Amino acid sequence: MMLLALALSFSAFTALSLAMEKHQQDLHGKAAATPARRTQWRVLGWALLTVAFALCVVDHGWAMGPVLWLGALTLAGVPLAFGLYPYRPAWIAPLAVVLPLVGLVVALL
């Protein structure tokens, strides 16, 4: 479950970065999205963060769940921050789609 929470956190941060005009060109290669589309990205990002929080709390309880969620946020944010500019920004959006699927498969096994 922790791998799924980590993958969802990465996807949530990617969605939240797509909600910013500044990162639209880096991640999509297109001009800035419409305000309605940016609102959709923002809602999706917060929804994914909420699901990741719920997974951590269900898996580890209220004593350790929020702590592990914060750790997952940290671990998900670092590769996004480094991949966004200096290394491989074109890989961020596909990874944000694939990683939750991989996390779900691993969680179901």
Number of C-alpha atoms within 10 A of each C-alpha: 17 19 17 23 28 28 28 31 31 31 28 28 25 27 22 20 21 26 25 17 15 12 20 17 15 19 20 15 11 10 12 17 17 11 12 10 13 20 16 15 22 21 16 19 24 16 14 21 22 17 17 28 24 18 20 25 18 12 13 16 12 12 9 12 20 18 15 18 23 15 13 23 22 14 15 21 19 12 13 20 15 12 15 20 13 8 11 13 19 15 13 20 17 11 15 20 15 12 19 20 15 14 18 16 11 13 13 8 5
